[in-house]
Amino acid sequence: MTRDHGGGLDGAIARHGGVRGDWLDLSTGINPIPYPLGEIGIGAWTALPDQGAQDALIRAARRFWQVPEDAAILAAPGASSLIARLPGLASPGQVHIPAPTYNEHAAGFAAHGWEVSATAPARTDARVLVHPNNPTGHFHAPEDLGAPLTVIDESFCDVAPTRSLIAHATRSGHIILKSFGKFWGLAGLRLGFAIGPAPLVAQLGEMLGPWPVSGPALAIGARALADQVWAQDTRIRLDADAARLDALMQRAGATVAGGTSLFRLYRVENASDWQDRLASHRILGRIFPYADDLIRLGLPTPPGWAQLEAAL
């Protein structure tokens, strides 16, 4: 499967020049103002993660996402590690993954021998719904659920918690994914969650093995998930910054085509040309192999707004 992603700043530097410090990477949907790390005790770095630290993280996750009492939660080293293993929860068959969307899901199912379809087949053994979708920002409805194995990827849903499908986490065969790296801006921490019926979550846990999450990630994750004030303030800021980015791009001739408050999707005349022009100003955008008129931009860091405005 073709697997294109955001990032790849090293390749952009090799092609267009400059050094890493010159570049503004807008090719991802990561919050540019991350959660403050605070102090991390030395024990988090030197000892194997203990059960108490894992339990504290799970309790914080249950409160933050209002997880149904009967649903189980598994912490993992990034949502991508779960995406790679989820197809192994059932025997291979037909999986429906509406396109366009995040391509790691199709790659993971194909690697496990599933037949992947972007349109709903007559018989659906599994379905993957990215909610909200990346890159379009489309939200799915409860009526879209119900396949024997249903994966609901809510990696970007923390910007719109009222739209979450977490209430369906107890349904048989349903797994909801959460990503810590996007909304909290700490992608390098590698922390993700699977939420669903206890037997299914336990099966995933066996695949991951012991101590899947590092001590620092347990500590930082528990602290961040308990900070509702930061989360609410961040949603307000992200909404304002997304509107500011839309205004800049529209003045430059782009049309808003979708997205979330962590990334925006624009329709332009020639996406490759836009990407190259931005790169000449040391700004990395994201284009797609399936559309020559779409470009996706994340939000700039506070100093990066002036660089983007000058380039546009």
C-alpha positions as CSV (number, residue, x, y, z in Angstrom):
1,M,0.0,0.0,0.0
2,T,1.2,3.6,-0.7
3,R,1.8,5.3,2.6
4,D,2.3,9.0,2.4
5,H,2.5,11.1,5.5
6,G,3.1,14.6,6.7
7,G,6.5,15.4,8.1
8,G,9.6,14.5,6.1
9,L,11.3,17.7,6.8
10,D,14.7,16.2,6.0
11,G,13.6,15.5,2.5
12,A,12.3,19.0,2.0
13,I,15.6,20.4,3.2
14,A,17.6,18.2,0.8
15,R,15.4,19.4,-2.1
16,H,15.0,23.1,-1.3
17,G,17.9,23.9,1.0
18,G,18.3,25.7,4.3
19,V,18.7,24.2,7.7
20,R,16.1,22.8,10.1
21,G,15.9,26.0,12.1
22,D,14.8,27.9,9.0
23,W,11.8,25.8,8.3
24,L,8.2,26.0,9.4
25,D,6.6,22.5,9.2
26,L,2.9,22.8,8.5
27,S,2.6,19.3,7.0
28,T,1.2,17.7,10.2
29,G,-1.8,18.3,12.4
30,I,0.1,18.6,15.7
31,N,-0.8,21.3,18.1
32,P,2.1,23.8,17.8
33,I,1.9,24.9,21.4
34,P,2.3,21.6,23.4
35,Y,1.2,20.8,26.9
36,P,3.9,22.0,29.3
37,L,5.9,18.9,30.5
38,G,6.7,20.1,34.0
39,E,9.0,18.1,36.2
40,I,9.4,14.3,35.7
41,G,10.8,12.3,38.6
42,I,14.0,10.4,38.0
43,G,12.1,7.2,38.8
44,A,10.0,7.5,35.7
45,W,13.2,7.2,33.6
46,T,15.1,4.6,35.6
47,A,12.5,2.1,36.7
48,L,10.2,-0.2,34.9
49,P,6.7,1.4,34.8
50,D,4.8,0.2,37.8
51,Q,1.1,-0.7,38.0
52,G,0.2,2.4,40.0
53,A,1.5,4.7,37.3
54,Q,-0.5,2.8,34.6
55,D,-3.6,2.8,36.8
56,A,-3.3,6.6,37.3
57,L,-3.1,7.2,33.5
58,I,-6.1,4.9,32.9
59,R,-8.2,6.7,35.6
60,A,-7.3,10.1,34.1
61,A,-8.2,8.9,30.6
62,R,-11.6,7.5,31.8
63,R,-12.5,10.9,33.3
64,F,-11.3,13.0,30.5
65,W,-13.1,11.1,27.7
66,Q,-16.0,10.1,29.9
67,V,-15.5,6.5,29.0
68,P,-18.5,4.2,29.8
69,E,-18.0,2.2,33.0
70,D,-18.1,-1.1,31.2
71,A,-15.6,-0.2,28.6
72,A,-11.9,-1.1,29.0
73,I,-8.9,1.2,28.2
74,L,-5.5,0.2,27.0
75,A,-2.6,2.6,26.8
76,A,-0.1,2.0,24.0
77,P,3.1,3.5,22.5
78,G,1.2,5.6,20.0
79,A,-2.0,5.1,18.2
80,S,0.0,3.8,15.2
81,S,1.1,0.8,17.1
82,L,-2.5,-0.1,17.7
83,I,-3.5,0.6,14.1
84,A,-0.9,-2.0,13.0
85,R,-2.3,-4.6,15.3
86,L,-6.1,-4.1,15.1
87,P,-6.6,-6.1,11.9
88,G,-5.3,-9.2,13.9
89,L,-8.4,-9.1,16.1
90,A,-10.5,-11.0,13.6
91,S,-10.0,-13.4,10.7
92,P,-9.3,-11.6,7.4
93,G,-12.3,-10.7,5.2
94,Q,-13.7,-7.6,3.6
95,V,-12.9,-4.2,5.3
96,H,-14.6,-1.0,4.3
97,I,-12.4,2.1,4.8
98,P,-14.1,5.2,3.2
99,A,-11.6,7.2,1.2
100,P,-9.8,9.5,1.2
101,T,-8.5,9.0,4.7
102,Y,-5.4,8.3,6.8
103,N,-3.7,5.5,4.9
104,E,-2.1,3.5,7.7
105,H,-5.4,1.8,8.3
106,A,-5.6,0.3,4.8
107,A,-1.9,-0.6,4.9
108,G,-2.4,-2.4,8.3
109,F,-5.5,-4.4,7.1
110,A,-3.8,-5.3,3.8
111,A,-0.7,-6.6,5.6
112,H,-3.0,-8.9,7.6
113,G,-4.6,-10.4,4.5
114,W,-7.8,-8.3,4.4
115,E,-9.4,-7.2,1.2
116,V,-9.7,-3.4,1.5
117,S,-12.5,-1.5,-0.2
118,A,-13.0,2.3,-0.3
119,T,-16.7,1.8,-1.2
120,A,-19.0,-0.3,1.0
121,P,-19.0,-3.9,-0.3
122,A,-22.0,-6.1,-0.2
123,R,-20.5,-7.9,2.8
124,T,-18.6,-5.9,5.4
125,D,-16.6,-7.9,8.0
126,A,-14.9,-4.7,9.3
127,R,-15.1,-1.0,8.9
128,V,-12.7,1.8,9.8
129,L,-14.1,5.4,10.4
130,V,-11.6,8.2,11.0
131,H,-13.7,10.6,13.1
132,P,-13.2,13.4,12.3
133,N,-11.7,12.3,9.0
134,N,-8.1,13.2,8.0
135,P,-7.9,15.3,5.8
136,T,-11.5,16.3,5.1
137,G,-12.7,16.8,8.7
138,H,-15.9,14.9,8.1
139,F,-17.6,13.5,11.2
140,H,-19.4,10.1,11.0
141,A,-22.8,9.2,12.5
142,P,-23.8,6.4,14.8
143,E,-25.7,4.9,11.9
144,D,-22.3,4.3,10.2
145,L,-21.3,1.8,13.0
146,G,-22.2,-1.8,13.4
147,A,-19.7,-3.9,11.4
148,P,-18.5,-7.0,13.2
149,L,-15.2,-5.2,13.7
150,T,-15.5,-1.5,13.8
151,V,-12.6,0.8,14.3
152,I,-13.4,4.5,15.2
153,D,-10.2,6.5,15.0
154,E,-10.7,9.7,17.1
155,S,-7.1,10.9,16.9
156,F,-8.3,14.4,16.1
157,C,-11.6,14.4,18.0
158,D,-10.3,16.1,21.2
159,V,-10.9,19.5,19.5
160,A,-14.6,18.6,19.4
161,P,-15.4,16.4,22.4
162,T,-19.1,16.7,22.0
163,R,-18.9,14.9,18.6
164,S,-17.1,11.9,20.1
165,L,-18.6,8.4,19.6
166,I,-17.2,7.2,23.0
167,A,-20.7,6.2,24.1
168,H,-20.5,3.3,21.7
169,A,-17.3,1.9,23.2
170,T,-19.2,-1.0,24.9
171,R,-20.6,-2.3,21.6
172,S,-19.4,-5.7,20.6
173,G,-16.5,-5.6,18.2
174,H,-16.1,-1.8,18.4
175,I,-12.8,-0.1,19.3
176,I,-12.2,3.6,19.7
177,L,-8.7,5.0,19.2
178,K,-7.3,8.1,20.9
179,S,-4.0,9.9,20.1
180,F,-2.2,11.9,22.7
181,G,0.3,13.4,20.2
182,K,-2.1,15.6,18.2
183,F,-4.2,17.7,20.6
184,W,-1.5,17.9,23.3
185,G,1.2,18.5,20.8
186,L,3.5,15.8,22.1
187,A,3.8,13.4,19.2
188,G,7.3,12.4,20.2
189,L,6.0,11.0,23.5
190,R,4.3,8.1,21.6
191,L,1.1,7.6,23.6
192,G,-2.2,6.4,22.3
193,F,-5.3,4.5,23.6
194,A,-7.7,1.8,22.6
195,I,-11.1,1.9,24.2
196,G,-13.7,-0.8,23.9
197,P,-15.2,-4.1,25.2
198,A,-12.9,-5.7,27.8
199,P,-12.3,-9.0,25.8
200,L,-11.2,-7.1,22.7
201,V,-9.0,-4.7,24.6
202,A,-7.4,-7.5,26.5
203,Q,-6.6,-9.2,23.2
204,L,-4.9,-6.1,22.0
205,G,-3.0,-5.9,25.3
206,E,-1.6,-9.4,24.8
207,M,-0.3,-8.3,21.4
208,L,1.6,-5.3,22.9
209,G,3.2,-7.3,25.8
210,P,4.3,-5.9,29.2
211,W,5.3,-2.3,29.8
212,P,4.1,-0.9,26.5
213,V,4.2,2.7,27.7
214,S,7.3,4.4,29.0
215,G,7.4,5.8,32.6
216,P,7.7,9.5,31.4
217,A,4.7,9.0,29.0
218,L,2.6,7.6,31.9
219,A,3.4,10.5,34.1
220,I,3.0,13.2,31.5
221,G,-0.2,11.6,30.1
222,A,-1.9,11.4,33.5
223,R,-1.0,15.0,34.3
224,A,-2.3,16.3,31.0
225,L,-5.5,14.3,30.9
226,A,-6.4,15.7,34.3
227,D,-5.9,19.3,33.2
228,Q,-9.4,20.3,31.9
229,V,-8.6,24.0,32.1
230,W,-5.7,23.7,29.7
231,A,-7.8,21.6,27.3
232,Q,-10.6,24.1,27.2
233,D,-8.3,27.1,26.7
234,T,-6.5,25.2,24.0
235,R,-9.7,24.5,22.0
236,I,-10.5,28.2,22.1
237,R,-7.1,29.1,20.8
238,L,-7.1,26.4,18.1
239,D,-10.4,27.7,16.8
240,A,-9.1,31.2,16.6
241,D,-5.9,30.2,14.9
242,A,-7.7,28.0,12.4
243,A,-9.9,31.0,11.4
244,R,-6.8,33.1,11.1
245,L,-5.2,30.6,8.8
246,D,-8.3,30.4,6.7
247,A,-8.4,34.1,6.3
248,L,-4.8,34.2,5.2
249,M,-5.2,31.4,2.7
250,Q,-8.4,32.8,1.2
251,R,-6.7,36.2,0.6
252,A,-4.0,34.3,-1.2
253,G,-6.6,32.6,-3.5
254,A,-7.3,29.3,-1.8
255,T,-10.7,28.0,-1.0
256,V,-11.5,26.2,2.3
257,A,-12.3,22.5,1.5
258,G,-12.4,21.1,5.1
259,G,-10.3,20.1,8.0
260,T,-10.4,20.5,11.8
261,S,-9.0,23.2,14.1
262,L,-5.6,21.3,14.1
263,F,-5.3,21.3,10.3
264,R,-7.0,22.9,7.4
265,L,-7.7,21.6,3.9
266,Y,-7.6,24.0,0.9
267,R,-8.6,23.7,-2.7
268,V,-6.1,25.4,-5.0
269,E,-5.4,25.5,-8.7
270,N,-2.1,23.5,-8.6
271,A,-1.2,21.9,-5.2
272,S,2.3,20.9,-6.3
273,D,3.0,24.5,-7.3
274,W,1.7,25.8,-4.0
275,Q,3.8,23.3,-2.1
276,D,6.9,24.3,-4.0
277,R,6.3,28.1,-3.6
278,L,5.8,27.6,0.1
279,A,9.0,25.5,0.3
280,S,10.9,28.3,-1.4
281,H,10.1,30.3,1.7
282,R,11.1,27.3,4.0
283,I,7.5,26.3,4.7
284,L,6.4,22.6,4.4
285,G,2.8,21.9,3.4
286,R,1.1,18.6,2.7
287,I,-0.3,17.5,-0.7
288,F,-1.9,14.2,-1.7
289,P,-1.2,11.7,-4.4
290,Y,-4.9,11.3,-5.2
291,A,-5.7,15.0,-5.7
292,D,-3.7,17.6,-7.6
293,D,-5.9,20.5,-6.2
294,L,-5.7,19.9,-2.5
295,I,-3.2,21.2,0.1
296,R,-3.3,20.7,3.8
297,L,-1.7,23.0,6.3
298,G,-1.3,22.7,10.1
299,L,-1.2,25.7,12.4
300,P,2.0,27.7,12.7
301,T,4.0,28.2,15.9
302,P,3.6,31.7,17.3
303,P,6.8,33.0,15.6
304,G,5.8,31.2,12.4
305,W,2.8,33.3,11.6
306,A,5.0,36.2,10.3
307,Q,6.9,33.7,8.1
308,L,3.7,32.3,6.6
309,E,2.2,35.8,6.1
310,A,5.3,37.0,4.3
311,A,5.4,33.9,2.1
312,L,1.7,34.2,1.1
